[in-house]
């Protein structure tokens, strides 16, 4: 059987056993393309592709991307691109080759950072960032008391690969610098103090729609999945809608 025609557990196993930085899941009967960015995943030998099982019912072709360097993509995608800038070019070229009807970038936490950043650099139609990390610069993190061991490990990797004063350590600043054509949605749990601090960095940027999800904590996708609405919401984003405007437990903030 062609590995691209697999579905269900066989598809999930094929994706999860891959050792590369990307996995193309293109043999699906849909015209949109969703690029799914993985995050930190510190507890594993290799960062996994994310949303593999959940995406089975998404009405889109899929490109799974992960940061094998655990450096918020500052080292690029080993085997495909060696920097953030080269990764943006790779993604742009991939979209040009696939020629999708619509392109969506999506991710959670560190993957949310990547979805937003590459949304600014590669120009998809829509971006969905769940609880995205927004700042990695050390002085700010110290002032905000958001320095953790996991953060220091990632920062050390960034410094090793890209230098300490790299421009992409401040996501909101990069989005402000870019004339974004994408429709960007950020959703975070209203009861997570750190994510509230991150989301505050987007204040003043009218290009973004920021939503508080009541009771979701940091794991917004898990919260939506347990409610049985994750795939429905993602499919509406894929179709170009704004599904979080339609639920009473999501509150849109004004920038």
C-alpha positions as CSV (number, residue, x, y, z in Angstrom):
1,X,0.0,0.0,0.0
2,X,1.2,3.5,-0.9
3,X,2.0,5.1,2.5
4,X,0.2,8.3,1.4
5,X,-3.1,6.4,1.1
6,X,-3.1,5.2,4.7
7,X,-5.8,6.3,7.2
8,X,-6.7,5.8,10.8
9,X,-4.1,4.0,13.0
10,X,-2.0,3.0,10.0
11,X,-1.7,6.6,9.0
12,X,-0.9,7.8,12.5
13,X,1.8,5.1,12.8
14,X,3.4,6.1,9.5
15,X,3.5,9.7,10.5
16,X,4.7,9.1,14.1
17,X,7.5,6.7,12.9
18,X,8.9,9.3,10.5
19,X,12.4,10.6,11.5
20,X,12.3,13.8,9.3
21,X,11.5,17.4,10.1
22,X,8.4,17.3,7.8
23,X,5.7,14.9,6.8
24,X,3.6,15.5,3.7
25,X,0.1,14.1,4.1
26,X,-1.2,15.3,0.7
27,X,-3.1,12.3,-0.7
28,X,-6.4,13.6,0.8
29,X,-9.5,14.6,-1.2
30,X,-9.4,18.3,-0.2
31,X,-8.2,21.5,-1.8
32,X,-6.9,23.5,1.2
33,X,-3.5,22.9,2.8
34,X,-2.9,23.2,6.5
35,X,0.7,23.4,7.8
36,X,0.7,22.1,11.4
37,X,3.7,23.3,13.5
38,X,5.0,21.2,16.4
39,X,6.2,22.8,19.7
40,X,8.7,22.1,22.4
41,X,7.8,18.6,23.7
42,X,10.8,18.5,26.1
43,X,10.1,15.0,27.5
44,X,10.8,13.0,24.3
45,X,13.9,12.0,22.5
46,X,12.5,13.6,19.3
47,X,9.8,16.2,19.2
48,X,6.7,14.6,17.7
49,X,4.4,15.8,15.0
50,X,1.4,17.3,16.6
51,X,-2.4,17.0,16.0
52,X,-1.8,13.8,14.0
53,X,-4.8,11.9,15.4
54,X,-7.0,15.0,15.7
55,X,-6.4,16.0,12.1
56,X,-7.8,12.7,10.7
57,X,-11.2,14.5,10.3
58,X,-9.8,17.8,9.1
59,X,-11.0,18.7,5.6
60,X,-7.6,19.6,4.3
61,X,-4.3,18.3,3.0
62,X,-1.6,18.5,5.7
63,X,2.0,19.3,6.1
64,X,3.3,18.4,9.5
65,X,6.4,20.4,10.6
66,X,8.5,20.0,13.8
67,X,11.5,21.7,15.3
68,X,14.1,18.9,15.7
69,X,16.6,21.5,17.2
70,X,14.1,22.5,19.9
71,X,15.0,26.1,19.2
72,X,11.7,27.7,18.2
73,X,12.7,27.0,14.6
74,X,15.7,29.3,14.8
75,X,17.8,26.4,13.4
76,X,15.3,25.8,10.6
77,X,14.2,22.4,9.5
78,X,17.2,20.0,9.3
79,X,17.4,18.5,5.8
80,X,15.2,21.3,4.3
81,X,16.2,24.7,5.7
82,X,18.9,26.0,8.0
83,X,17.3,29.1,9.4
84,X,14.0,30.9,10.0
85,X,14.4,32.8,6.8
86,X,15.2,29.7,4.8
87,X,12.2,27.9,6.4
88,X,9.9,30.7,5.3
89,X,11.3,30.3,1.7
90,X,10.8,26.5,1.9
91,X,7.2,26.9,3.1
92,X,6.5,29.5,0.4
93,X,7.9,27.2,-2.3
94,X,5.9,24.2,-0.9
95,X,2.7,26.2,-1.1
96,X,3.5,27.2,-4.7
97,X,4.1,23.6,-5.7
98,X,0.9,22.3,-4.0
99,X,-1.3,25.2,-5.2
100,X,-4.0,24.8,-2.6
101,X,-7.3,26.6,-2.6
102,X,-6.5,28.1,0.8
103,X,-3.5,27.8,3.2
104,X,-3.7,27.7,7.0
105,X,-0.8,27.7,9.5
106,X,-1.7,26.2,12.8
107,X,0.1,25.4,16.1
108,X,0.0,25.3,19.8
109,X,2.4,26.9,22.3
110,X,5.8,26.8,20.6
111,X,4.0,25.6,17.5
112,X,1.7,28.6,17.9
113,X,4.8,30.9,17.9
114,X,5.9,29.2,14.6
115,X,2.4,29.5,13.0
116,X,2.3,33.2,13.8
117,X,5.9,33.9,12.8
118,X,5.8,32.1,9.5
119,X,2.4,33.5,8.9
120,X,4.1,36.9,8.8
121,X,7.0,35.6,6.7
122,X,5.3,33.2,4.2
123,X,1.8,34.7,3.8
124,X,-0.8,32.0,4.2
125,X,-4.5,32.9,4.1
126,X,-5.1,32.2,7.8
127,X,-3.2,31.6,11.0
128,X,-4.4,29.9,14.1
129,X,-2.2,30.1,17.2
130,X,-3.3,28.3,20.3
131,X,-1.6,29.7,23.5
132,X,1.4,30.9,21.5
133,X,4.7,31.8,23.1
134,X,5.4,35.5,22.2
135,X,8.7,36.5,23.8
136,X,11.9,34.7,24.4
137,X,14.3,37.5,25.3
138,X,15.8,36.9,28.7
139,X,15.6,40.4,30.4
140,X,11.8,40.6,29.7
141,X,11.3,37.0,30.9
142,X,13.1,37.8,34.2
143,X,10.9,40.9,34.7
144,X,7.8,38.9,34.0
145,X,8.9,36.0,36.2
146,X,8.4,33.5,33.4
147,X,11.9,31.9,33.4
148,X,11.7,28.1,33.6
149,X,14.1,25.3,33.1
150,X,12.4,24.4,29.8
151,X,12.7,28.0,28.7
152,X,16.4,28.2,29.5
153,X,17.0,25.0,27.5
154,X,15.2,26.4,24.5
155,X,17.0,29.7,24.8
156,X,20.4,28.0,25.0
157,X,19.6,26.2,21.7
158,X,18.5,29.5,20.1
159,X,21.7,31.2,21.2
160,X,23.8,28.4,19.9
161,X,22.1,28.4,16.5
162,X,21.2,32.0,15.9
163,X,22.8,34.3,18.5
164,X,21.4,36.0,21.6
165,X,20.1,39.2,20.0
166,X,18.1,37.6,17.3
167,X,15.2,39.6,15.9
168,X,12.7,36.8,16.2
169,X,12.9,36.5,20.0
170,X,10.0,39.1,20.1
171,X,7.1,37.7,18.1
172,X,4.8,40.7,18.5
173,X,7.5,43.0,17.2
174,X,7.9,41.0,14.1
175,X,4.2,40.9,13.4
176,X,4.1,44.7,13.9
177,X,7.0,45.1,11.4
178,X,5.2,43.0,8.8
179,X,2.3,44.1,6.6
180,X,0.4,40.9,7.3
181,X,-2.1,39.8,4.7
182,X,-3.2,36.8,6.7
183,X,-6.2,36.5,8.9
184,X,-4.6,35.7,12.3
185,X,-6.5,34.2,15.3
186,X,-4.9,33.7,18.7
187,X,-6.7,31.8,21.4
188,X,-5.5,31.2,25.0
189,X,-7.0,30.0,28.3
190,X,-8.3,32.8,30.5
191,X,-7.1,31.0,33.6
192,X,-3.4,30.8,32.5
193,X,-1.4,33.7,33.8
194,X,1.6,33.1,31.6
195,X,-0.4,32.9,28.4
196,X,-2.3,36.1,29.5
197,X,1.1,37.8,29.7
198,X,2.0,36.5,26.3
199,X,-1.3,37.6,24.7
200,X,-0.8,41.1,26.1
201,X,2.1,41.5,23.7
202,X,-0.5,41.7,20.9
203,X,-2.3,44.7,22.3
204,X,-2.4,47.4,19.6
205,X,-2.1,45.1,16.6
206,X,-5.4,45.3,14.8
207,X,-4.4,42.6,12.4
208,X,-5.0,39.9,15.0
209,X,-8.1,38.5,16.6
210,X,-7.4,37.5,20.2
211,X,-9.8,35.3,22.2
212,X,-9.9,34.2,25.8
213,X,-11.2,30.6,26.2
214,X,-12.8,30.3,29.6
215,X,-11.4,27.5,31.7
216,X,-9.0,26.1,29.0
217,X,-5.7,26.6,30.7
218,X,-2.6,26.3,28.5
219,X,-3.9,23.2,26.7
220,X,-6.6,24.9,24.6
221,X,-6.6,22.2,21.9
222,X,-7.1,19.5,24.5
223,X,-9.9,21.6,26.1
224,X,-11.7,21.9,22.7
225,X,-11.2,18.2,21.9
226,X,-12.7,17.1,25.2
227,X,-15.7,19.3,24.4
228,X,-16.0,17.5,21.0
229,X,-15.5,20.7,19.0
230,X,-11.9,20.9,18.0
231,X,-12.3,19.4,14.5
232,X,-15.4,21.4,13.9
233,X,-13.7,24.6,14.8
234,X,-10.6,23.9,12.8
235,X,-12.6,22.9,9.8
236,X,-14.4,26.3,10.0
237,X,-11.1,28.0,10.1
238,X,-10.0,26.0,7.1
239,X,-13.1,27.1,5.2
240,X,-12.3,30.8,6.0
241,X,-14.8,31.3,8.9
242,X,-14.4,32.7,12.4
243,X,-15.9,29.9,14.6
244,X,-14.8,31.4,17.9
245,X,-17.2,34.3,17.4
246,X,-20.1,31.8,17.7
247,X,-19.4,30.1,21.1
248,X,-20.3,31.7,24.5
249,X,-17.2,30.4,26.3
250,X,-14.8,32.3,23.9
251,X,-14.5,36.1,24.5
252,X,-12.9,38.3,21.8
253,X,-10.5,40.9,23.2
254,X,-10.3,44.3,21.7
255,X,-6.8,45.4,20.5
